[in-house]
Amino acid sequence: MASLQDKIIKQVEYYFSDRNYPRDKFMQETAKKDDEQWIPLPTIMTFNKLKALTTDESEIVKALRAAPETVQFELNENGDALRRDPTKPIASQEELDKRTVYVKGFDAATISVELVANYFKENGFDPEHIQIRKHFKTKENKREFVATAVDLNDVDLELHLKQEYLEMKAAIRREAREKKKKEAEQAKQEKLKETIDALMQKDRVLRFVGVPPETSREDLKDVFEEFGEIAWIDFSRGETEGFIRYGGDGAAPAAVKAVSERNIEINGKVPDVTLLQGEAEKDYWMQMEKTKNAVRKEKRQNIHKRRKGGRQYSSKRSKSNA
C-alpha cells in the first residue's frame, strides 16, 4: 500500500507529466501568467484528486520536497509554487506513442484505473499514465512488459506496442473498407447483369474485323443496311474493326451469312464478320449500358452546373441592382 507521501508525489507528477501538462489548458494559461512559468501551490491544491488526498498545505510541501530527482516538476525554494522542470523537455506525441502499450482482456464490468495500476505494479511495472492505454517511463521498460507472459486471475491479456496496435487497427479498417468497396462493386455488377438480361436483344449484334482504315460509317451502312434496319454502328474512321447492332431479329445472322458466302467487300477488302453470342454478346450489351449510364451522369452534372451558374448570375445581378 502506497503511503500518502507517495500518492501526493505521484498525483502532482501526473499534473506535470508529458501526457497531461501540454493538454491541460488551465495549467498552461496559469503558467503563462508568470515569466518563469510558476503555478501557485494553492492553485494546484484546488485540483480534485490532490484535494481528495489532503488539504494540508504543509503536508503537501513536505511530500514534494522529498520527491526524487526523476520527477518532471519543480518546487520553488519557498515551497509555494510549482512548474514543469525546464531541464526536461516535453516529449512529442511520437515519443509518447513509442512508450505506450495497448492492453485488452480486462473484465469490462470491474475494470478501473486502480485495478489496472495494481496489475502492472504486481508484475514489476509502474505506469506513468493509465487510460486503458499506458505510457511507460522508458521504451525499454515498455518492451520488457510486452515480452512478459502474464495473466490476471487466469485471464490471458492481449498486449501490443501502441504503434503496432495502431498499424494493426489501420490494416483492419483498410481491409474492411476494401471488402465493403468490393461487395458494393459486386452488387453493382450483379444489378447491371440483371438489367442486361432484361434489356439484351439476342442475335442482333455482329462484329467485323479487317476493314481498311479509310472506311467510313457511311461505307458500312451501304453494305449492312441491306439486311435490316441498323440501330447503331459502333465504329470510328481510322479503325479497322467495330460492331453493327440491328433493330430487328434475323438481320445480323443474315448479314454474317451473306458476307461470308458472297465475299462482300468494303473498300476492296472482305472483312471477317461474326455474330456475337454467349459471353461476348453479354459483354457488348454490358459495355453499351455502362456507356449510356456515363452519358446520363455527365448530362446530369452539366445540367447541375448550368443551374448553379444561373443562380450565381442571378444573385450577382440582384446585388448589383440593390
C-alpha positions in Angstrom: 0.0 0.0 0.0 1.5 3.3 -1.1 2.0 6.0 1.6 0.2 9.3 1.5 3.5 11.0 0.6 4.0 8.7 -2.4 0.4 9.3 -3.6 0.9 13.1 -3.4 4.1 12.9 -5.4 2.5 10.6 -8.0 -0.5 12.8 -8.4 1.5 16.1 -8.8 3.8 14.2 -11.1 0.8 13.4 -13.3 -0.3 17.0 -13.4 3.1 18.0 -14.9 3.6 14.8 -17.0 4.2 14.6 -20.7 0.7 13.2 -21.1 -1.2 15.8 -19.1 0.6 19.1 -18.9 0.7 20.0 -22.6 -3.0 19.3 -22.9 -4.2 21.0 -19.7 -5.4 24.4 -20.9 -5.9 25.7 -17.4 -2.4 24.9 -16.3 -1.0 26.3 -19.5 -2.8 29.5 -19.1 -1.9 29.8 -15.4 1.8 29.2 -16.1 1.8 31.9 -18.8 0.9 34.5 -16.3 4.3 34.1 -14.7 7.5 34.9 -16.6 9.2 31.7 -15.3 6.0 29.5 -15.7 5.4 29.1 -11.9 2.0 27.9 -10.8 0.9 28.8 -7.2 0.7 25.8 -5.0 -2.8 26.9 -3.7 -4.0 26.7 -7.3 -2.7 23.1 -7.6 -4.3 22.3 -4.3 -7.8 23.0 -5.8 -7.4 20.1 -8.2 -9.9 17.4 -7.2 -7.6 14.4 -7.0 -4.9 16.1 -4.9 -7.6 17.7 -2.7 -9.1 14.2 -2.2 -5.7 13.1 -0.8 -5.2 16.0 1.6 -5.9 19.7 2.0 -2.9 20.2 4.4 -0.5 22.5 2.5 2.4 21.7 4.9 1.9 18.0 4.3 1.9 18.5 0.6 5.1 20.7 0.7 6.8 18.1 2.8 6.0 15.3 0.4 7.1 17.3 -2.7 10.4 18.3 -1.1 11.0 14.5 -0.7 10.3 13.8 -4.4 13.1 12.0 -6.3 15.1 13.9 -8.9 13.4 12.0 -11.6 10.1 13.8 -11.3 9.1 16.2 -14.0 8.0 19.1 -11.7 10.0 21.5 -9.7 9.0 23.1 -6.3 10.4 26.6 -5.7 12.6 27.4 -2.7 9.7 29.0 -0.8 7.6 25.9 -1.3 4.6 27.9 -2.6 4.8 27.3 -6.4 5.5 24.6 -8.9 6.4 24.4 -12.5 7.3 21.9 -15.2 11.1 21.2 -14.8 12.6 23.3 -17.6 15.5 20.9 -17.9 13.2 18.1 -19.0 11.7 18.8 -22.4 8.1 17.7 -23.0 8.0 14.5 -25.1 6.4 14.6 -28.5 3.4 12.6 -29.4 5.6 10.3 -31.4 7.7 9.6 -28.4 4.6 9.1 -26.2 3.4 6.5 -28.8 6.6 4.7 -28.5 6.1 4.4 -24.7 2.5 3.2 -24.9 1.0 -0.2 -25.0 -2.5 -1.4 -25.8 -3.9 -4.0 -23.3 -7.1 -6.0 -23.9 -8.7 -8.6 -21.8 -9.8 -7.0 -18.5 -13.3 -7.6 -17.4 -15.4 -4.6 -18.6 -17.7 -4.8 -15.6 -15.0 -4.5 -13.0 -12.1 -2.7 -14.7 -10.8 0.5 -13.1 -7.7 2.7 -13.1 -6.7 1.3 -9.7 -7.2 -2.3 -10.9 -5.0 -1.8 -13.9 -2.4 0.1 -12.0 -2.2 -2.7 -9.3 -2.0 -5.3 -12.1 1.0 -3.6 -13.7 2.7 -2.9 -10.4 2.3 -6.6 -9.3 4.1 -7.6 -12.5 7.0 -5.2 -11.9 6.0 -2.2 -13.9 5.0 1.3 -12.8 2.8 3.0 -15.5 3.1 6.8 -15.9 -0.5 7.1 -17.1 -3.5 4.8 -17.5 -6.3 5.3 -19.9 -6.8 1.7 -20.8 -3.7 2.6 -22.8 -0.5 3.1 -21.0 2.7 5.2 -21.1 5.9 3.6 -19.7 8.8 5.6 -18.3 11.2 4.3 -21.0 10.9 2.4 -24.3 12.9 -0.5 -22.9 10.6 -0.8 -19.9 7.6 -1.0 -22.3 9.2 -3.6 -24.5 10.1 -5.7 -21.4 6.5 -5.7 -20.3 5.1 -6.6 -23.7 7.5 -9.5 -23.8 6.5 -10.8 -20.4 3.8 -13.5 -20.3 1.4 -12.5 -17.5 -2.2 -13.2 -16.7 -4.9 -11.7 -14.4 -6.9 -14.3 -12.5 -6.1 -16.9 -15.2 -7.4 -14.5 -17.9 -4.9 -14.0 -20.7 -4.4 -10.4 -21.8 -3.8 -9.2 -25.3 -0.7 -6.9 -25.4 0.6 -4.8 -28.2 3.0 -1.9 -28.6 0.9 1.1 -29.4 2.4 1.7 -32.8 1.9 -2.0 -33.7 -1.7 -1.7 -32.4 -2.4 1.4 -34.5 -0.9 -0.3 -37.6 -3.0 -3.4 -36.9 -6.2 -1.4 -36.5 -5.4 0.6 -39.6 -4.9 -2.6 -41.5 -8.2 -4.0 -40.2 -10.1 -0.8 -41.1 -8.4 -0.7 -44.6 -9.4 -4.4 -45.2 -13.0 -3.6 -44.1 -13.2 -0.7 -46.5 -11.8 -2.7 -49.3 -14.2 -5.5 -48.6 -17.1 -3.1 -48.5 -16.0 -1.5 -51.7 -15.6 -4.9 -53.3 -19.0 -6.0 -52.2 -20.6 -2.8 -53.4 -18.9 -3.2 -56.8 -20.1 -6.9 -56.9 -23.7 -5.8 -56.1 -23.4 -3.1 -58.8 -22.2 -5.6 -61.3 -25.0 -8.1 -60.4 -27.6 -5.3 -60.8 -26.1 -4.4 -64.1 -26.2 -8.1 -65.2 -29.9 -8.2 -64.2 -30.5 -5.1 -66.3 -28.6 -6.6 -69.3 -30.6 -9.8 -69.0 -33.8 -7.9 -69.2 -32.7 -5.5 -72.0 -30.5 -7.7 -74.1 -31.8 -8.5 -77.5 -30.1 -11.7 -78.6 -28.5 -12.3 -82.0 -28.8 -8.6 -83.1 -25.1 -7.6 -83.0 -22.3 -8.6 -85.3 -18.6 -7.9 -85.2 -16.5 -7.0 -88.3 -12.7 -7.1 -88.4 -10.4 -6.2 -91.3 -11.9 -3.1 -93.0 -9.4 -0.5 -94.5 -8.6 2.5 -92.2 -10.2 4.9 -94.7 -13.6 3.2 -94.2 -16.4 5.5 -93.0 -19.7 4.8 -91.2 -21.5 5.5 -94.5 -19.5 2.8 -96.2 -20.6 0.3 -93.5 -24.2 1.5 -93.7 -24.2 1.0 -97.5 -23.2 -2.7 -97.1 -25.0 -3.8 -93.9 -28.3 -1.8 -94.3 -29.3 -4.3 -97.0 -30.2 -6.9 -94.3 -32.3 -4.8 -91.9 -32.7 -1.5 -90.0 -29.4 -0.6 -88.3 -29.9 0.7 -84.7 -26.2 1.6 -84.1 -22.8 1.5 -85.7 -20.0 1.3 -83.2 -17.1 2.5 -85.2 -14.8 5.5 -85.9 -12.8 6.4 -89.0 -9.3 5.1 -88.8 -10.2 1.9 -87.0 -10.2 -1.5 -88.7 -12.9 -3.2 -86.7 -16.2 -2.5 -85.0 -19.8 -3.6 -84.3 -23.2 -3.3 -86.1 -26.3 -3.5 -84.0 -29.6 -4.2 -85.8 -33.0 -3.1 -84.6 -34.9 -6.3 -85.6 -34.5 -10.1 -85.3 -32.8 -12.1 -88.1 -30.8 -9.3 -89.7 -27.5 -9.9 -88.0 -27.3 -13.6 -88.8 -28.4 -12.9 -92.4 -25.6 -10.3 -92.8 -23.0 -12.6 -91.4 -24.0 -15.4 -93.8 -24.2 -13.1 -96.8 -20.8 -11.5 -96.3 -19.2 -15.0 -95.9 -21.0 -16.6 -98.8 -20.9 -13.7 -101.3 -17.4 -12.3 -100.3 -18.8 -8.8 -100.0 -16.1 -6.2 -100.0 -15.8 -3.0 -98.1 -13.4 -0.6 -99.8 -11.7 -3.5 -101.6 -11.4 -5.9 -98.6 -13.7 -8.7 -97.4 -14.0 -8.3 -93.6 -14.2 -11.2 -91.2 -17.8 -10.9 -89.8 -19.1 -12.9 -86.8 -22.3 -13.0 -84.8 -21.9 -12.1 -81.1 -23.1 -14.8 -78.9 -22.7 -16.1 -75.3 -20.3 -14.0 -73.0 -19.1 -11.9 -75.9 -22.7 -10.8 -76.6 -23.3 -10.1 -72.9 -20.1 -8.1 -72.6 -21.1 -5.9 -75.6 -24.5 -5.1 -74.1 -23.0 -4.5 -70.7 -20.4 -2.1 -72.1 -23.2 -0.3 -74.0 -25.2 0.1 -70.8 -22.2 1.4 -69.0 -21.6 4.0 -71.7 -25.2 5.1 -71.5 -25.0 5.5 -67.8 -21.8 7.5 -68.1 -23.5 9.8 -70.7 -26.6 10.2 -68.4 -24.3 11.1 -65.5 -22.4 13.6 -67.5 -25.6 15.2 -68.7 -26.9 15.5 -65.1 -23.7 17.1 -64.0 -23.8 19.6 -66.8 -27.4 20.5 -66.0 -26.5 20.9 -62.4 -23.5 23.2 -63.3 -25.7 25.3 -65.6 -28.4 25.7 -62.9 -25.7 26.5 -60.3 -24.1 29.0 -62.6 -27.6 30.6 -63.3 -28.3 31.0 -59.6 -24.9 32.7 -59.1 -25.5 35.0 -62.1 -29.0 35.9 -60.8 -27.6 36.5 -57.3 -24.9 38.9 -58.7 -27.5 40.8 -60.7 -29.8 41.2 -57.7 -26.9 42.5 -55.7 -25.9 44.9 -58.4 -29.4 46.2 -58.7 -29.8 46.6 -55.0 
